[in-house]
Amino acid sequence: MSGADAVGTTAVVITCSTRAATGVYEDRGGPLVVEALQRLGFDVSGPLVVPDGPQVSEALEAAVASGADVVLTTGGTGISPTDGTPEATLAVVDRVVPGVAEALRAAGVAKGVPTAMLSRGVAGVVGRTLVVNLPGSSGGVRDALEVLGPVLAHAVSQIRGGDH
Protein backbone atom coordinates (compact mmCIF):
# COMPACT_ATOMS: atom_id res chain seq x y z
CA MET A 1 0.00 0.00 0.00
CA SER A 2 1.46 3.31 -0.97
CA GLY A 3 0.93 6.57 0.84
CA ALA A 4 -1.27 7.72 -2.03
CA ASP A 5 -3.60 4.78 -1.37
CA ALA A 6 -4.16 5.89 2.21
CA VAL A 7 -4.75 9.60 1.54
CA GLY A 8 -7.85 10.64 3.46
CA THR A 9 -7.84 7.38 5.40
CA THR A 10 -7.95 7.51 9.18
CA ALA A 11 -6.77 5.03 11.77
CA VAL A 12 -6.94 4.73 15.54
CA VAL A 13 -4.45 2.71 17.58
CA ILE A 14 -5.45 1.25 20.94
CA THR A 15 -3.03 -0.47 23.31
CA CYS A 16 -4.86 -2.97 25.52
CA SER A 17 -2.72 -3.53 28.59
CA THR A 18 -3.51 -3.11 32.25
CA ARG A 19 0.19 -2.90 33.11
CA ALA A 20 0.89 -0.19 30.52
CA ALA A 21 -2.27 1.69 31.51
CA THR A 22 -1.20 1.73 35.16
CA GLY A 23 2.41 2.71 34.41
CA VAL A 24 4.06 -0.61 35.31
CA TYR A 25 5.82 -0.47 31.97
CA GLU A 26 5.97 1.74 28.89
CA ASP A 27 3.72 1.04 25.91
CA ARG A 28 6.04 -0.02 23.10
CA GLY A 29 3.63 -1.72 20.70
CA GLY A 30 1.25 1.21 20.25
CA PRO A 31 3.90 3.65 19.04
CA LEU A 32 5.19 1.03 16.57
CA VAL A 33 1.70 0.68 15.10
CA VAL A 34 1.26 4.46 14.87
CA GLU A 35 4.61 4.87 13.13
CA ALA A 36 3.89 2.09 10.61
CA LEU A 37 0.46 3.47 9.75
CA GLN A 38 1.87 6.97 9.31
CA ARG A 39 4.51 5.58 6.92
CA LEU A 40 1.64 4.03 4.95
CA GLY A 41 -0.03 7.44 4.70
CA PHE A 42 -2.77 7.09 7.31
CA ASP A 43 -3.92 9.98 9.48
CA VAL A 44 -3.45 8.29 12.87
CA SER A 45 -4.83 8.95 16.34
CA GLY A 46 -3.30 7.29 19.36
CA PRO A 47 -2.03 5.23 20.80
CA LEU A 48 -4.73 5.26 23.41
CA VAL A 49 -3.71 2.99 26.29
CA VAL A 50 -6.53 1.22 28.13
CA PRO A 51 -6.55 -1.62 30.66
CA ASP A 52 -7.80 -5.05 29.66
CA GLY A 53 -11.51 -5.42 30.33
CA PRO A 54 -14.62 -3.36 29.56
CA GLN A 55 -12.60 -0.29 28.64
CA VAL A 56 -11.37 -2.08 25.50
CA SER A 57 -14.93 -2.33 24.13
CA GLU A 58 -15.56 1.29 25.10
CA ALA A 59 -12.40 2.43 23.32
CA LEU A 60 -13.31 0.43 20.21
CA GLU A 61 -16.81 1.90 20.15
CA ALA A 62 -15.42 5.42 20.53
CA ALA A 63 -12.89 4.85 17.72
CA VAL A 64 -15.62 3.59 15.40
CA ALA A 65 -17.89 6.51 16.37
CA SER A 66 -15.06 8.90 15.47
CA GLY A 67 -15.32 7.70 11.88
CA ALA A 68 -12.02 5.82 11.76
CA ASP A 69 -11.52 3.65 8.69
CA VAL A 70 -9.17 1.29 10.54
CA VAL A 71 -8.71 0.50 14.23
CA LEU A 72 -5.70 -1.56 15.23
CA THR A 73 -5.33 -2.84 18.77
CA THR A 74 -2.19 -4.25 20.30
CA GLY A 75 -2.06 -6.50 23.33
CA GLY A 76 -4.48 -8.64 25.29
CA THR A 77 -4.70 -11.40 22.68
CA GLY A 78 -2.97 -14.24 24.52
CA ILE A 79 -4.31 -17.04 26.65
CA SER A 80 -3.67 -15.62 30.11
CA PRO A 81 -6.74 -15.11 32.31
CA THR A 82 -6.50 -11.32 31.91
CA ASP A 83 -6.31 -11.29 28.09
CA GLY A 84 -9.74 -10.15 26.96
CA THR A 85 -9.19 -8.10 23.81
CA PRO A 86 -10.68 -10.72 21.43
CA GLU A 87 -13.88 -10.95 23.47
CA ALA A 88 -14.14 -7.16 23.68
CA THR A 89 -13.66 -6.96 19.92
CA LEU A 90 -16.21 -9.68 19.15
CA ALA A 91 -18.74 -7.80 21.29
CA VAL A 92 -18.39 -4.82 18.94
CA VAL A 93 -17.87 -6.20 15.40
CA ASP A 94 -20.73 -6.83 12.96
CA ARG A 95 -18.84 -9.27 10.74
CA VAL A 96 -15.73 -11.32 11.45
CA VAL A 97 -12.90 -11.41 8.89
CA PRO A 98 -11.16 -14.63 9.99
CA GLY A 99 -8.58 -14.71 7.19
CA VAL A 100 -6.81 -11.66 8.55
CA ALA A 101 -6.25 -13.12 12.03
CA GLU A 102 -5.29 -16.49 10.52
CA ALA A 103 -2.71 -14.80 8.28
CA LEU A 104 -1.19 -12.92 11.22
CA ARG A 105 -0.79 -16.12 13.25
CA ALA A 106 0.58 -18.07 10.28
CA ALA A 107 3.14 -15.36 9.51
CA GLY A 108 4.42 -15.41 13.08
CA VAL A 109 4.78 -19.18 13.10
CA ALA A 110 6.50 -19.06 9.68
CA LYS A 111 9.02 -16.58 11.11
CA GLY A 112 9.98 -19.13 13.75
CA VAL A 113 7.76 -17.90 16.58
CA PRO A 114 5.73 -20.97 17.53
CA THR A 115 3.93 -19.08 20.30
CA ALA A 116 2.24 -16.96 17.61
CA MET A 117 -0.31 -19.77 17.32
CA LEU A 118 -1.45 -18.97 20.87
CA SER A 119 -2.76 -15.56 19.81
CA ARG A 120 -6.54 -15.32 19.95
CA GLY A 121 -6.63 -12.03 18.07
CA VAL A 122 -9.59 -11.43 15.78
CA ALA A 123 -10.44 -9.11 12.93
CA GLY A 124 -13.79 -7.79 11.85
CA VAL A 125 -15.85 -4.99 10.43
CA VAL A 126 -17.98 -2.61 12.47
CA GLY A 127 -20.14 -0.55 10.14
CA ARG A 128 -17.52 0.94 7.82
CA THR A 129 -14.50 0.34 10.07
CA LEU A 130 -11.97 -2.50 9.94
CA VAL A 131 -10.84 -3.62 13.41
CA VAL A 132 -7.80 -5.88 13.81
CA ASN A 133 -6.22 -7.21 17.01
CA LEU A 134 -2.41 -7.37 16.90
CA PRO A 135 -0.20 -9.12 19.45
CA GLY A 136 1.32 -7.11 22.27
CA SER A 137 4.98 -7.91 21.72
CA SER A 138 7.09 -5.56 19.62
CA GLY A 139 8.18 -8.41 17.34
CA GLY A 140 4.59 -9.61 16.93
CA VAL A 141 3.50 -6.08 16.07
CA ARG A 142 6.21 -5.73 13.42
CA ASP A 143 5.40 -9.13 11.90
CA ALA A 144 1.67 -8.36 11.85
CA LEU A 145 2.19 -4.99 10.16
CA GLU A 146 4.25 -6.64 7.41
CA VAL A 147 1.23 -8.83 6.67
CA LEU A 148 -1.40 -6.08 6.99
CA GLY A 149 0.37 -3.24 5.19
CA PRO A 150 -0.20 -4.53 1.65
CA VAL A 151 -3.93 -5.22 2.17
CA LEU A 152 -5.19 -2.32 4.29
CA ALA A 153 -5.98 0.03 1.38
CA HIS A 154 -7.85 -2.73 -0.44
CA ALA A 155 -9.79 -3.65 2.70
CA VAL A 156 -10.81 -0.02 3.28
CA SER A 157 -11.83 0.28 -0.36
CA GLN A 158 -13.97 -2.84 -0.11
CA ILE A 159 -15.65 -1.66 3.08
CA ARG A 160 -16.43 1.63 1.35
CA GLY A 161 -18.14 -0.33 -1.42
CA GLY A 162 -15.28 -0.45 -3.93
CA ASP A 163 -15.17 -2.94 -6.76
CA HIS A 164 -13.31 -6.22 -6.38
Disulfide bonds with the S-S distance in Angstrom:
none
